[in-house]
Amino acid sequence: MRCMEISPSLCGQYNKGQLSLDFEFDLQLFAGEKTEEPTAKRRSDARNKGQVAKSQELNAALVMLAGFFVLKALGSHAVDEVMGYSAFTFGHLVMDINEESIMQLFIGMVILLAKTSIPLMVFIMIIGLGVNLFQVGMHFSTESLSFNPGRLNPIKGIGRIFSKRSLVELIKSILKIIIIGFFIYGFLKDQILAMPQLIYLDLLTSTSQIADIIFDLAFRIIGVFFVMAIADYCYQKWQHTQDLKMSKQEVKEEFKQMEGDPQIKGKIRSKQRQMAMSRMMQEVPKADVIITNPTHFAVAMKYESGMAAPIVIAKGQDYVAQKIKEVARENRVPIVENKPLARALYATVEIGEAIPQSLYKSVAEVLAYVYRLKRKRRRAA
């Protein structure tokens, strides 16, 4: 930082050695570093968007394994079907080519294709679905299919091409080519010398031996590819977790979203208390008596015919107690001082509840006194 950018008045002092400037690191600058493990909500949101840990190599390895396994198991059956159809077709071949004969030939070829290829396609489809269910689970999301204009941005596209992920994929592809090529070379080196001897065998025997060599090579390559696919699956899960990691600030923001901002929640609770107190104060004029101790507690009670026992319609402590008594005086509700009874009612009875049986006698005495007082007032009036 240049001297004049700090302060012209301090520049001279700094040059004379009268002032030393200490530079301090602000740790808040590093608050955006993603060091926290992703939360369950973060993982769930990513899953809903279609962002899951998935290895394409594992899919390809198991699909190839399933395909070659079915080919080896049903290969002889497919060959017999093709040979039988060929023998039947050439044995009944007629020179008269018309629409009917062409249709029969086409139907026969479709049936042959169904017999030989449908089991292979069905088995591969089942294996492919099973592998995807194992990796992703039963989840369908259209988020990745939606139109995103950002994908058309050429600058972002170039950034993805030269990104760290693309470099990792390039290294993986090169390693796969080198490793699989090494195994192919080692296998063919041992088999290449036996190849010329096949010309002395009949067609079926040589074809069978060539098929055995091809399947042996295929299963070896698939075995190597499957080991690499498992390693890639573990890497994809690790990379997915790394991509979802959060900063401390993101964790705090998510907690606020889930639990609510503490300041907002405090304001809501304060508003709720105000509303509850307002409703309670509206019930005080309906009370028959206010029992107080006389400064700290105040309990308003009401009794009507048909009630099993008097109920508490309002109660409060300190400031609220003073407000209850103030409203009671304004509405000429009797206030009776009884310290033990006021404490007992405040501690044991909630608003809207009837008094317990243990307090019947004490409350009855207070109510009897209040009723006598009211009769005297009526007579005096």
C-alpha positions in Angstrom: 0.0 0.0 0.0 1.4 3.4 -0.9 1.9 6.0 1.8 -0.4 8.6 0.3 -3.3 6.2 0.0 -3.3 5.8 3.9 -3.4 9.4 4.9 -1.5 12.5 3.8 -1.3 13.7 7.4 0.2 10.4 8.6 2.6 10.0 5.7 5.2 12.5 7.1 5.1 10.9 10.5 5.6 7.5 9.0 8.6 8.6 6.9 10.2 10.2 10.0 9.8 7.0 12.0 7.3 8.5 14.4 4.6 6.2 13.4 4.6 2.4 12.7 1.8 0.7 10.8 1.0 -2.9 11.8 -0.8 -5.0 9.2 -3.3 -7.5 10.7 -4.9 -10.4 8.9 -8.7 -10.4 8.9 -9.7 -14.0 9.5 -13.2 -13.2 8.1 -11.6 -13.2 4.7 -11.2 -17.0 5.1 -14.7 -17.6 6.3 -15.8 -18.8 2.8 -13.4 -21.8 2.9 -15.4 -25.0 2.6 -14.2 -27.1 5.5 -17.5 -28.4 7.0 -19.0 -31.8 6.1 -22.3 -31.5 4.1 -25.4 -31.6 6.2 -28.3 -34.0 5.6 -30.3 -31.1 4.1 -27.5 -30.2 1.7 -27.3 -33.8 0.5 -31.0 -34.0 0.1 -31.2 -30.7 -1.9 -28.4 -31.9 -4.2 -30.1 -35.3 -4.6 -33.4 -33.5 -5.6 -31.4 -31.6 -8.2 -30.0 -34.8 -9.6 -26.5 -34.4 -8.2 -25.5 -37.8 -6.9 -22.4 -39.9 -6.7 -22.4 -42.1 -9.7 -19.7 -44.0 -11.6 -20.3 -44.6 -15.3 -17.4 -47.1 -15.4 -19.2 -49.3 -12.9 -22.3 -49.3 -15.1 -20.3 -50.1 -18.2 -18.3 -52.9 -16.5 -21.4 -54.7 -15.2 -23.3 -54.3 -18.5 -20.4 -55.7 -20.5 -20.0 -58.6 -18.0 -23.7 -59.3 -18.3 -23.6 -59.1 -22.1 -20.7 -61.5 -22.5 -22.1 -63.9 -19.9 -25.4 -64.2 -21.8 -23.6 -64.5 -25.1 -21.4 -67.3 -23.7 -24.4 -69.1 -22.1 -26.8 -68.7 -25.1 -24.2 -68.5 -27.9 -24.5 -72.2 -28.9 -28.3 -71.9 -28.9 -28.2 -68.7 -31.1 -25.8 -70.4 -33.5 -28.2 -73.4 -33.7 -31.1 -71.1 -34.4 -29.3 -69.2 -37.1 -28.0 -72.4 -38.8 -31.5 -74.0 -38.6 -33.1 -71.0 -40.1 -30.5 -70.8 -42.8 -30.9 -74.5 -43.7 -34.7 -74.1 -43.8 -34.6 -71.0 -45.9 -32.1 -72.3 -48.5 -33.7 -75.7 -48.5 -37.1 -74.3 -49.4 -35.8 -71.5 -51.5 -37.8 -70.9 -54.7 -36.9 -68.9 -57.6 -40.4 -67.3 -57.7 -39.9 -64.1 -55.8 -43.1 -62.3 -55.0 -44.7 -60.3 -52.2 -45.8 -63.3 -50.2 -42.4 -65.0 -50.2 -40.6 -61.8 -49.2 -43.0 -61.3 -46.4 -42.5 -64.8 -45.1 -38.7 -64.3 -45.3 -39.0 -61.0 -43.4 -41.2 -62.5 -40.7 -38.8 -65.4 -40.3 -35.9 -63.0 -39.8 -37.8 -61.0 -37.2 -38.6 -64.2 -35.3 -35.0 -65.3 -35.4 -33.8 -61.9 -34.2 -36.3 -62.0 -31.3 -35.2 -65.5 -30.3 -31.5 -64.7 -30.3 -31.3 -61.0 -29.2 -34.3 -60.4 -26.8 -32.9 -62.5 -23.9 -29.6 -60.6 -24.2 -31.3 -57.1 -24.3 -33.6 -57.9 -21.5 -30.8 -59.2 -19.2 -28.6 -56.2 -20.0 -31.5 -53.9 -19.3 -32.1 -55.5 -15.9 -28.5 -55.4 -14.9 -28.3 -51.7 -16.0 -31.3 -50.8 -13.9 -30.0 -52.7 -11.0 -26.6 -51.0 -11.0 -28.3 -47.6 -11.2 -30.6 -48.4 -8.3 -27.6 -49.6 -6.3 -25.7 -46.3 -6.9 -28.6 -43.8 -6.9 -31.6 -45.5 -5.3 -35.2 -45.1 -6.3 -35.2 -41.4 -7.2 -36.3 -39.5 -10.3 -35.5 -35.9 -10.8 -36.3 -33.6 -13.8 -34.0 -30.8 -12.6 -31.1 -31.8 -14.8 -33.4 -32.0 -17.8 -34.7 -28.4 -17.4 -33.4 -25.7 -19.6 -30.5 -23.7 -18.1 -29.2 -20.7 -20.2 -26.0 -20.8 -18.2 -25.0 -24.0 -20.1 -24.9 -22.1 -23.3 -22.3 -19.7 -22.0 -19.1 -20.4 -24.0 -16.8 -19.0 -21.3 -18.2 -21.4 -18.7 -18.0 -24.2 -21.3 -14.2 -23.5 -21.8 -13.9 -23.4 -18.0 -15.4 -26.9 -17.7 -13.1 -28.2 -20.4 -10.0 -27.0 -18.6 -11.2 -27.7 -15.1 -9.7 -30.0 -12.5 -12.5 -32.5 -13.0 -11.8 -32.7 -16.8 -8.1 -33.2 -16.0 -8.9 -36.1 -13.7 -11.1 -37.7 -16.3 -8.4 -37.4 -18.9 -5.8 -39.1 -16.5 -8.4 -41.8 -15.8 -8.9 -42.5 -19.5 -5.2 -42.6 -20.2 -4.7 -45.1 -17.3 -7.5 -47.3 -18.6 -6.0 -47.4 -22.1 -2.6 -48.2 -20.7 -3.7 -50.9 -18.3 -6.2 -52.6 -20.6 -3.8 -52.4 -23.5 -1.1 -54.1 -21.3 -3.4 -57.0 -20.5 -4.5 -57.4 -24.1 -0.9 -57.4 -25.3 0.1 -60.0 -22.6 -2.9 -62.3 -23.6 -2.5 -62.1 -27.4 1.3 -62.6 -27.1 0.6 -66.1 -25.8 -2.2 -66.9 -28.2 -0.8 -65.5 -31.4 1.5 -68.5 -32.1 -1.5 -70.9 -31.9 -3.6 -68.9 -34.4 -2.0 -70.3 -37.7 -2.9 -73.9 -36.6 -6.6 -73.0 -36.8 -6.5 -73.1 -40.7 -6.0 -76.9 -40.5 -9.3 -77.4 -38.6 -12.8 -77.5 -39.9 -15.0 -74.4 -39.8 -17.0 -75.3 -36.7 -14.0 -76.3 -34.6 -12.0 -73.3 -35.6 -14.9 -71.0 -35.0 -15.5 -72.5 -31.5 -11.8 -72.1 -30.6 -11.8 -68.5 -31.8 -14.9 -67.8 -29.7 -13.2 -69.3 -26.7 -10.2 -67.1 -27.2 -12.5 -64.0 -27.6 -14.5 -64.8 -24.5 -11.4 -65.5 -22.4 -9.9 -62.2 -23.5 -13.2 -60.4 -22.9 -13.6 -61.7 -19.4 -10.1 -60.9 -18.5 -10.5 -57.3 -19.7 -13.8 -56.9 -18.0 -12.3 -58.2 -14.7 -9.6 -55.6 -14.9 -12.1 -52.9 -15.9 -14.4 -54.0 -13.0 -11.6 -53.4 -10.5 -11.0 -50.0 -11.9 -14.7 -49.3 -11.9 -14.9 -50.0 -8.1 -12.0 -47.6 -7.5 -13.8 -45.0 -9.7 -17.0 -45.5 -7.7 -15.2 -44.8 -4.4 -13.5 -41.8 -6.0 -16.9 -40.4 -7.2 -18.4 -40.7 -3.7 -15.4 -38.9 -2.2 -15.5 -36.2 -4.9 -19.3 -35.8 -4.4 -18.8 -35.2 -0.7 -16.0 -32.7 -1.5 -18.2 -30.8 -3.9 -21.0 -30.6 -1.3 -18.7 -29.4 1.6 -19.9 -26.1 3.2 -18.3 -23.1 4.8 -19.1 -22.2 8.4 -21.2 -19.3 7.2 -23.3 -21.6 5.0 -23.9 -24.0 7.9 -25.1 -21.0 10.0 -27.4 -19.8 7.2 -28.8 -23.3 6.7 -29.4 -23.6 10.5 -31.2 -20.2 10.4 -33.4 -21.4 7.5 -34.3 -24.6 9.3 -34.7 -23.4 12.8 -35.6 -19.8 12.0 -33.6 -16.6 12.8 -33.2 -16.3 16.6 -34.0 -12.6 16.4 -37.1 -13.2 14.4 -38.2 -16.0 16.7 -37.6 -13.8 19.7 -39.8 -11.1 18.2 -42.5 -13.6 17.4 -42.4 -14.9 21.0 -42.6 -11.4 22.3 -45.6 -10.6 20.1 -47.3 -13.8 21.1 -46.8 -12.9 24.8 -48.2 -9.5 24.2 -51.3 -10.9 22.4 -51.7 -13.5 25.2 -51.5 -10.8 27.9 -54.0 -8.6 26.0 -56.5 -11.5 25.8 -55.9 -12.2 29.5 -56.5 -8.6 30.5 -59.8 -8.7 28.5 -60.9 -11.5 30.8 -60.1 -9.6 34.1 -63.3 -7.5 34.1 -65.3 -10.8 34.0 -63.7 -12.1 37.2 -65.5 -12.4 40.5 -62.4 -11.7 42.7 -58.7 -10.9 42.4 -56.6 -12.7 45.0 -53.2 -11.0 45.7 -50.3 -11.2 48.1 -50.4 -8.0 47.6 -47.4 -6.9 45.6 -45.9 -9.9 43.7 -48.8 -12.1 42.7 -52.3 -11.6 41.4 -54.8 -14.3 40.4 -58.3 -13.6 38.9 -61.0 -16.2 39.5 -64.5 -16.7 38.1 -67.3 -18.9 39.2 -70.7 -19.5 37.6 -73.6 -21.9 38.3 -73.0 -25.2 36.7 -69.2 -25.1 37.1 -67.6 -27.9 39.1 -65.2 -25.5 40.7 -64.0 -21.9 40.2 -61.5 -21.4 37.3 -58.5 -19.1 37.0 -59.0 -16.7 34.1 -55.9 -14.6 34.6 -52.7 -14.5 36.7 -49.5 -12.7 36.8 -46.4 -11.8 38.7 -44.8 -8.4 39.5 -45.6 -6.0 36.6 -48.4 -8.2 35.2 -49.9 -8.5 38.7 -50.0 -4.8 39.0 -51.7 -4.5 35.6 -54.3 -7.1 36.6 -55.1 -5.1 39.8 -55.2 -1.9 37.8 -57.7 -3.3 35.4 -59.7 -4.8 38.3 -59.9 -1.4 40.0 -61.1 0.3 36.8 -63.9 -2.3 36.5 -64.7 -2.4 40.3 -63.7 -6.1 40.7 -63.0 -7.0 44.3 -59.4 -7.4 45.3 -58.7 -9.7 48.3 -55.3 -10.0 49.9 -54.4 -13.6 50.8 -50.7 -14.3 50.5 -50.6 -18.1 50.9 -53.6 -18.6 48.7 -52.3 -16.3 46.0 -48.9 -18.1 45.9 -50.6 -21.5 45.8 -53.0 -20.6 43.0 -50.2 -19.0 40.9 -47.9 -22.0 41.3 -50.5 -24.9 40.8 -53.3 -23.6 38.5 -52.9 -22.6 34.9 -55.1 -20.1 33.1 -58.4 -21.8 32.1 -58.1 -24.6 34.7 -60.3 -25.3 37.7 -58.8 -24.9 41.1 -57.6 -28.2 42.9 -59.8 -29.8 45.5 -57.2 -29.0 48.2 -57.9 -25.3 47.8 -61.7 -25.5 47.8 -62.1 -24.4 51.4 -59.8 -21.4 51.1 -61.4 -20.2 47.8 -64.9 -20.8 49.2 -64.2 -18.5 52.1 -62.9 -15.8 49.8 -65.9 -16.1 47.5 -68.3 -16.0 50.4 -66.7 -12.8 51.6 -66.9 -11.3 48.1 -70.6 -12.2 47.8 -71.4 -10.7 51.1 -69.6 -7.5 50.1 -71.6 -7.3 46.9 -74.9 -7.7 48.7 -73.9 -4.9 51.1 -73.1 -2.7 48.0 -76.5 -3.4 46.4 -78.3 -2.6 49.7 -76.4 0.6 50.1 -77.2 1.5 46.5 
